[in-house]
Amino acid sequence: MTKGGMESVEVFTSEGKGRGLKAQKEFLPGDVIFAEPAYAAVVFDSLTQVICHTCFKRQEKLHRCGQCKFAYYCDRTCQRAAWLNHKNECSAIKRHGKAPTENIRLAARIMWKIEREGSGLSEGCMVSIDDLQNHVNSFDDEEKKELRIDVENFLEFWPPQCQQFGVQFISHIFGVISCNGFTLSDQRGLQAVGVGIFPNLCQANHDCWPNCTVIFNNGNHEAVRSMFHTQMRIELRALNKISPGDELTVSYVDFLNLSEERRKQLKKQYYFDCTCEHCKKQTKDDLMLAVKEGESKPSAETVKEVIQFSKDTLEKITKARMEGLYHEVVKMCRECLKKQEPVLGDTNIYLLRILSIASEVLSYLQMFEEAADYAKRMVDGYMKIYHPNNAQLGMAMMRAGVTHWHAGLIELGHGLICKAYGILLITHGPSHPITKDLEVMRVQTEMELRMFKQNEFMYYKMREAALKNQKIQVMPEPSNETSPSLFHKKE
C-alpha cells in the first residue's frame, strides 16, 4: 500500500505490534525515507507569542493576526500559508472570547480538516484519522477525567454553525492526540515548542535501538524550488543500511535509561510492553550501572548509597535550576562528583547525568575549562552507550566541541565538532539549520587549528585580541528540559 510520496514504504501487520512500516527498497544512512507535513499542529500555550504558528520557528519580532489577536507569524508568507488552517480558528476564538488550551486547539484543527476533506484518507496519508490508535480503553481514572474535561471544553469552543461530531468521535480524537501527538521543536532543535499529528509517522513502531530517526524540519519559505523544500514537515531518516522488507522503527524514548525504566515509561505513556532485543537482553544495562573496577572495588552497600545520593542531588538540582541558582547547581554537581568518582564507572548514567548538567551550567557561567573537562568525560561515556548515529549523541558532541573552543582547546574542540558534524549529516541532513551552523563552526575551527599549528604563540595573541574586541558568545541559558522527546504526552 503506497500513497503520494510514500512509494518506498508499505504498511504491514507486524507480529505482536499491530500495524507497522516496512521498507520497499534499500536505504543508506542519512537517506530520507519519507517527509510528511503535519495533518494538524499547534504551538504550546506558554509560547504562543514567541513562536511562529506556521513554521514553529522562534523569532524576535512576530506579526500578530489583526482579527483574533492570538496567532503570531514570522511574516506575510507564513500568515498566508496559515490561513486555510487558521480561518475557522480565528472566528471561533473571537466568538469564544479567548483561545482554548493547546489540546482543544489541536482537536479543533483536526475536526475542521475533517469537515473540509472528510475523515477518509487525506492526500499523501497511508492511514486515515479514523484508523489511528486512541487507547482510550486503557486510560486510568485520572486520564478519563481529563478526557471528559477536554471534551466539555471542546464542545464549548466548537462553533454551532460547524459540522457537529458525537462525543465518542471527539473522545477518539483526544485519544489520538494523547498517544500520537508528535513533539515539534524550534529551528535549533533544543526546545519543544508545539505538538502535531503525522498519520504516516504514527505507523512506525518503537525499538530502543531503531534503524530510523525522526527530525522536525521547520522548512524554508525563501526556497522556492518546490513545496517539499518550503514546507514545515517531519523527515524519517535512515540511521544505518536498511534492506527491502526490513521493518522501519523509531525510538519513542531516550535510550540513556535502564531497560526497566524505558519499559515502564513506554507502558505508562504508550500502553505497550517493549519486546525489543535491547530490553529483552538488557543490553548495555551493565554499562549504565558500571562501578569502578580494580583492587579497591566498592561494596554493593557503598554503590547503593552513592546512587541514592545521586538521585537526591538530581532532584535538588532540578529545583535550583528552576530558580536560576546556577552557582548553587555547580556546587552540588562538584559535591556529587566527589562522591561518585571513586565508586561509579565512567559509563554509569548517574555520573553521566551530573557531568552533563555540570558542563552545561559551567559553560553558561563562562567557566569553560572546567566545563570542557566534564563535557569530554560525558561524551566519552555517551559514545559507549548510544547508537553511533544517535541525534542526542551528535548534539552532545556539538556542545562539547563549542565548550572546548571557548576554553581555547582548539584541537579537541575541532575534533569533537567534526565528529558531531558527521553524525548530524545523517540524523538532520545537510540543509538543516543546526547542521549548517555546525558546518560554519567546523570551517572556522579548521582555519584556527591551521593557524595554531603554524605559530602557537601568535594564535593565542590573535585570539586574545579578537575576544577583547568582540563580545564572547555567551552559551544559551541552561534549560530544565531534556531534549524534546519524540512524542508529546500531555502531563
N, C-alpha and C positions, 0 to 999 in steps of 0.2 A: 504494500500500500504506500504510494508516494503521492505527494501533492505540492504544487507550487514551490520550487526552490528546495524541496526535501527529497530530491531524486536519489540521493546517496544513502538514504536511511529508510528502514521499514519498521513498522510497529509489529511486534510479535507477542505471543504469550510466553512469559518467562517462568520457568518451573518454580513454583512456590512463591512467586513475587507478583503475579498478575501480569499486566502489560509491561513491555519493555521496548527499548530501541535497539535495532541491530544494524551493523554497517553493511552496505550493499557493495562497497568497493574498498580497496586498500587506502589507508591514510597514514601519513608520516607525521612525526612530532611537529606541532605548530600548525598543521593544516586546519582550516576552518571547516568543520563537518556541516554545520548549517548556522545561519544567522536568522534571528526571529525578532520582529518588532513586538512590542507589548500589545496584548489584546486590550488591556486597560492598565493604567498606572497612576499613582498619586504621590505627592510629596508628603512626608510626615508632618503632623500637626505643628510640631515645635519648630519647623524650618520653612514654613510656607512663605516667609518674606525674604529669605536669603538664597533660596534655590529656585532655578527656573522650572516652571511647571510643565515645560515641554521636553527639554533635554536633560534636566536634573543636574545642570552644572551650577556650581557655587559662583556667584558673581557679586562684585561690589555694589553696582547700581542696577536695579531691575526696574522694568516698566510695569506699572500696576494696571490691571483691567479697569477701565473707567466705569464699567457698568456695575459689577458686583463688588469691586474694591478688595477682592480676596486673592485672585490669581495674579502671579508675577511672572514676567518673561524677560529673557535676555534683550530682545529687540522685536521689531515688527515681524521678522521672519519666523521666530518662534511663536509669536502671538497668532499669526495667520495659520501656522501648522496646527495650532491647538484648537482652532475654532470649532471644528466638527465635534470634538470630544467635550469642549467647554461650553458650547452653546446652551444645552439644556441645563447644565450645572449652574451656569451664570444666572439664568432666570429663576432657577429653584432656590439658589442662595438668597437672591433679592426677595423672593416671596417668603422664605423661611425667616429672614431677618439676620441670619448668621450661618457660617459654614459648619456642617456637622463634622464628626471625627473622621480620621483617615479611612477607617473601616467602612463607614457609611458611604463616604465619597467614592471609594473604590467599588463597592457593591452597586451604587447608583450608576457609575460609568459603565459597568458590565451590563446592567439592565438596559441602559439607553442604547448600547451597541446591539443588544438582542432585539430591542424594539425596531432598530433600523434594519438589521440584517437577518433576524430570525435566530433561533438557538442551534441551528444545524451547523455544518462545517463552514467556518469562515475561510476566506481565501488564504491559502498557504498553511492552514491548520490541518493536522492529521487526525485530530480528535475534537469533538465539539465540547462546549462548556457543560452541556447536559451530562456528558460521559466522564467528566473529571471526578476523581475521588473526593468525597467530602468528610468521611469518618465521623459524621455526626453521632452515629450509634455508639461510637467509642468514647464520646465526651464524658468527663466526670461531672458531678453535680455543679461544681463551680463554673465549668465551661458551658454547661447547659444554661445556667443562669445568665452568663454573659451573652450567650446567643439570643436568649429571649429579649434582653435589653436592646441588643443591636437591631433585632427585627422590629421592635416597637419604635425605636428612634428612626429607623429607615422609613417606616410607614408614615411617620410624622413629616419627614423631609420630602418624601416622594410626591410629586405634583399630581393632583386629581385628574388633570387632562391627559396624563401619560398612560400608556398601556398598564393595566393593573395585573400584578402577579400574586399567586397564592402564597400563604405563609410557608408551606412546605418547600416551594421552589426558592423563596427568599432565604430560608434556612440553608438550603443546599449551596447557594452562592456564598453565604458566610462561611460554611464549612470548607468550601473550595479555597477561599481566601486564607483561612486558618492554616490549612496544611499544604497549600501550593503557592502561597504568596512568596515571590522572589525578591530578595533584598536588592535595591538599587543603590549604587554608590555615586559619590561626586566624581568629577573628572580625574582626581588624584587617586581614586580607589581606596581612600583611607577612612572615609566616614559613610555610614549607612544614612541615606537621605530620603528614601522612599520605598514603596512596595508596588510590585506589578504582577500581572498574571501572564504567563507564557505557556499556552497549552502544549506545544510540542516538547518544550523542556520538561514539563511535568511528567512526561512518559519515561524519562531517563531514570533508571533505578540507581539506588545508592550502593557504593562499595567504599570501604575505608581506604582502599588503595586503588583508586579508579584509573581508567585509561583515558579519561577526558577531564577537562576543566571548563568552567563557565566564566566568561568575563563580560561585564557590562560595559558597553561602548556607548558613550553619550552622543556619538555622531558628530558631524561637522557640516553645519549648514552653509559653509563657504565653498565646500567641494560640490561642484555642480555636475560631476560626471554622470552620476546615477543616483536613484533613490537609495540603493544599497549603501553608498558612501555617506549619504547625508542623514540617514535615519537613525534615531536612537534605537538600540537593539541589544539583545544578548548574542554572544557568539559561543558556540560549543566547539572547543578546540581539542585536537588530539594531543595527549601527553607522551605517548610512545607509539610505536608502529601498531596499527590495527589492521587485521585481515578481514576480508569479506566474510560475513556470517558471525563475527565477534559481537557480543553484546556491548553496547556503549554505556559506560557507568560514570557517575559523578559522585563526589563525596558531599553529603549534606552537613557534615560536622568537621571541625578541625581535627586532624589526625593526632595532634600533640596532647592526647589524653589516653589514659589506660583503656584497654579494650572494654573492661567492665563499665567504665564511665561513659564511653561512647555509646555502648549498647543501652544504658539507662536513658541517656539523652535522646537517642533515636526512638526508643519505646514511648517516652513521655511526649515528645513533640510530633512524631510521625506515625505512631501506633504500629510499629512492626519490630520484630526481633531480627537483629542483624546476624546473618549467617555467612558473612564473607570470610575468606580464608584467614585474614589477619585477626579477626575476632575469634574464630574457632580455635586457631593455634596460638592465640595471644601473642602473635608476632610482635617483637620489639618491646613488649611489656618489661622484659628483663633489663633492657637499656634504660627505659624510662624510670625504673626503680633502682638503678645501679648504685652500689655503695663502694666506698674506697677499698681497693684490694691491697694485698701485701701482708707483712708480718703483723702489723697492728690493726687488723681488720676489726671494725667496730662491732659491738654486740648488737643483737636484734633489739634489745631494750633501748640502746642509745639511738639506733636508727629511727625507732618508733617515736622517741622523744623529739628528735630533730625535725621529723616530718610534721609532727603536731605543732611544733614551734613555727615551722614554715607556713602552715595553713593559717595559724592565728595571726602571724605577721602580715600575710597577704590580705586578710580581712581589714586589719588596721590601716594598711597602705591604701586600700580602696577608699576608705573613709577620709584619710588625709589628702588624697588626690582630689576628691570631690570638693574639699575645702581650699584647694590650691596651696596646701602647705608642702611645697616641694622639697625644702631643706629638711623637713621632718621625714619625708619619704626616703631621702638619701641616707639619713642617719639610720632608719630602720633597716634599709637594704644592707648597709655595711655591717650592722649588728648580726643580721640573719646570715650573711655570707660567712662571717667569722665562725658561726656555729656549724654551718653546712659544710664548709671546705674540708675539715678533717674527716668527715663522715660520709658525705654523699659523692657518688661518682660524677664524672664530667657530663654525662647524658641524663642525669636524674632530672625529671621535669620540674621538681620543686626548686632546684638550683637554677635551672634554665629560666623559670618564670621570674625569679628575683634578678638574675642577670639582665633580662630583657627590660624590666622596669627601671633598674639602676642605670643602664646605658641610655635609655630614652630620656629620663629626667635629668641626668647629668649633662646630656647634650643640650637640653633646653636651658640649663643653668650656665652653659658655656664652659663647663669643666671637662674639656674634650679629651684630655689624655686618659683620665680615669675611665671616662665613658667608653673610649676606644678599646681599652683592655677588656672591659666587661662584654662589649659588643662582639669582640673576636672570639671570646670563650663561648658566648651564646651561639654564634654562627657555627663554630666547630661542633657543638653538640647537636644543633639542628641538622647538620649535614649527615650525621649518623642515623638520624631518625626519619626525616622526611623523604618522600619520593624525590629523586634528583631534579625533577621538573615541577616541583610544587611552587605555586604562586606565592604562598606565605614565606617560603624559604627565599625566593627571589627578592621579595620586598625587604625581608630582614637583612639580607646581604647588601642591598642598596643602602639602607640606613646605616649599616656598619661601615660601608665604604665612605659615605659622606662624613661620618663621625671621624674616621681616620684622617681624611683630607683636612678637616678642621683642626685636628690635633697636629698637623704638619707631618704625618706619617704617610708620605706620598706613595711609596712603593706598595705598602699593604693596602692603602686606600684604593689605588688604581687596580690592583689585583682583584679586590672584592667587587669593585664597580664592574669590571669586565665579566666576572662570573655571574653577577646579578643580571647583566645585560643579556648574557647567553640564555638564562632561564626565562626572562621576561619576553624575549623574542618569541619563545614557544608559547608561553601562557597568555600573553597580551597581544602579541603581534607587533610588527614594526611601526604601524601608524597610530598606536595608542598613545595618548599624551604622556603617560608615565614612561613608556619606552623611549619616546622622543626626548624627554628631559634627561633620561639616563644616557642616551647617545651623546648629548651635549656635554655631560659630565665626563663621559669616557674620553672624548676627544680632548677636553681641557686637561684632564689629569695625565693623559698620554704626553701632551706637549710639555706639561710641567715636569713630568718624570724625565723626559729627554734633557731638559734644561738642568735638572737636579744631577743627572749622571755626568753632564759635561763640566759643571762647576758648582759644587755643593754650597760653597760659601756665598757665591753670587746669587744662587737660587734663594737662599734664606734672606739675603739682603732685599732682593726684589719683592719677595713675598711679604716681608715686614712692611715695606713701603706701600705695597698695594693694599694691605689690610688697614693701614693707617688712613689712607685716602678714601677707602671705600668701607662703608659700614659693613661689618661682618654679617653674613647671612645668618639670622637667628633661626634656630630649629623651631619647627611648629610646636605650639604648646602641647604637652602630653595629653592624650585623650584617655578617658576612662574606659572607652570601648575597645574591645579587641577588634581585629579586622572584621569587616562585615561578614556574617555567616551567609551561607548560600540562600537558604530560605528564611523568610521573615515569619517568626511566630509571635503572635500577639501575646505580650506578657500579662 
